[in-house]
Amino acid sequence: MSKRALIVSFFVVLFFLHQDYWWKDDATLVLGFLPVSLAYHIVWTLLVAFGWFLVGKFCWPRGLDDETAPSSKPPRAAP
C-alpha cells in the first residue's frame, strides 16, 4: 500500500472518529477540569494536524516552491 493511500485511510478513520456520539452524556472530567468530550476533541485535533503534516511531507507535489528560472533576456531599462 502506498503512503498516499495510507494517509487517505488515516483521514477516513479520523472522519468517522469525529462523530463522537459516545461521549454525549458522559460528565467525566479529565485532569479534574476538562470535560472528556473536549479532551477527546483536543486529541482528535492533534491527530488531524499530524495528518496534514504527513500530507505535506509525503503527498505534496515536488517543485511547487521552486522559483522560476530567470529569463535569459536582461530587464529593459526604463526610459
FIKE-333944 format. One line per field, with one value per residue (C-alpha): residue number from 1; x, y, z; chain; residue in three letters. Coordinates in steps of 0.001 Angstrom, whole numbers, always signed. Example, Ala and Ser with C-alpha at 12.3 -4.5 7.8 and 13.67 -1.06 7.14 Angstrom:
2
resi <- c(1 / 2)
east <- c(+12300 / +13670)
north <- c(-4500 / -1060)
up <- c(+7800 / +7140)
chain <- c(A / A)
resn <- c(ALA / SER)
***
This chain:
79
resi <- c(1 / 2 / 3 / 4 / 5 / 6 / 7 / 8 / 9 / 10 / 11 / 12 / 13 / 14 / 15 / 16 / 17 / 18 / 19 / 20 / 21 / 22 / 23 / 24 / 25 / 26 / 27 / 28 / 29 / 30 / 31 / 32 / 33 / 34 / 35 / 36 / 37 / 38 / 39 / 40 / 41 / 42 / 43 / 44 / 45 / 46 / 47 / 48 / 49 / 50 / 51 / 52 / 53 / 54 / 55 / 56 / 57 / 58 / 59 / 60 / 61 / 62 / 63 / 64 / 65 / 66 / 67 / 68 / 69 / 70 / 71 / 72 / 73 / 74 / 75 / 76 / 77 / 78 / 79)
east <- c(+0 / +1372 / +1982 / -728 / -3304 / -2316 / -2711 / -6099 / -7165 / -5956 / -8211 / -11185 / -10742 / -10476 / -13681 / -15582 / -13903 / -15026 / -18613 / -18141 / -21712 / -20479 / -19225 / -22508 / -23849 / -20561 / -19817 / -16332 / -13592 / -10079 / -7311 / -10068 / -11300 / -11602 / -14794 / -13999 / -15597 / -13392 / -10284 / -11241 / -11523 / -8163 / -6513 / -8510 / -7345 / -3711 / -4140 / -5596 / -2654 / -272 / -2173 / -1737 / +1962 / +2115 / +282 / +2818 / +5743 / +4730 / +1895 / +2626 / +3923 / +7640 / +8864 / +5917 / +8078 / +10917 / +11379 / +11035 / +14280 / +15131 / +14707 / +17822 / +16921 / +18187 / +15476 / +14616 / +15747 / +13033 / +13191)
north <- c(+0 / +3416 / +6230 / +8274 / +5501 / +5125 / +8848 / +8926 / +5944 / +7819 / +10766 / +8485 / +6953 / +10442 / +11438 / +8635 / +9246 / +12870 / +11732 / +11149 / +10413 / +8047 / +10976 / +12890 / +12202 / +11498 / +14037 / +12669 / +15243 / +14656 / +16053 / +17238 / +20151 / +19178 / +17505 / +14187 / +15243 / +18336 / +16312 / +13847 / +16671 / +18097 / +14743 / +14415 / +17878 / +16981 / +13826 / +15881 / +18300 / +15331 / +14017 / +17310 / +17224 / +13800 / +15179 / +17979 / +15624 / +12697 / +13750 / +17348 / +17712 / +18411 / +21606 / +23877 / +26040 / +26371 / +29804 / +30044 / +30313 / +33905 / +34881 / +34949 / +38468 / +41318 / +43562 / +46614 / +49928 / +52482 / +55444)
up <- c(+0 / -924 / +1547 / -143 / +334 / +3984 / +4604 / +2874 / +5010 / +8106 / +7229 / +6554 / +10014 / +11527 / +9735 / +11431 / +14794 / +14686 / +15199 / +18932 / +19963 / +22718 / +24865 / +24586 / +28079 / +29893 / +32636 / +33384 / +33862 / +32535 / +34778 / +37109 / +34974 / +31292 / +30047 / +28399 / +25098 / +24921 / +25783 / +23044 / +20515 / +21571 / +20865 / +17634 / +16502 / +17201 / +15106 / +12249 / +12456 / +12325 / +9305 / +7467 / +8323 / +6649 / +3602 / +3293 / +3747 / +1543 / -802 / -1747 / -5322 / -5577 / -7202 / -6383 / -4174 / -6668 / -8118 / -11861 / -13754 / -14657 / -18261 / -20421 / -21572 / -19418 / -17974 / -20039 / -18667 / -18058 / -20483)
chain <- c(A / A / A / A / A / A / A / A / A / A / A / A / A / A / A / A / A / A / A / A / A / A / A / A / A / A / A / A / A / A / A / A / A / A / A / A / A / A / A / A / A / A / A / A / A / A / A / A / A / A / A / A / A / A / A / A / A / A / A / A / A / A / A / A / A / A / A / A / A / A / A / A / A / A / A / A / A / A / A)
resn <- c(MET / SER / LYS / ARG / ALA / LEU / ILE / VAL / SER / PHE / PHE / VAL / VAL / LEU / PHE / PHE / LEU / HIS / GLN / ASP / TYR / TRP / TRP / LYS / ASP / ASP / ALA / THR / LEU / VAL / LEU / GLY / PHE / LEU / PRO / VAL / SER / LEU / ALA / TYR / HIS / ILE / VAL / TRP / THR / LEU / LEU / VAL / ALA / PHE / GLY / TRP / PHE / LEU / VAL / GLY / LYS / PHE / CYS / TRP / PRO / ARG / GLY / LEU / ASP / ASP / GLU / THR / ALA / PRO / SER / SER / LYS / PRO / PRO / ARG / ALA / ALA / PRO)
***
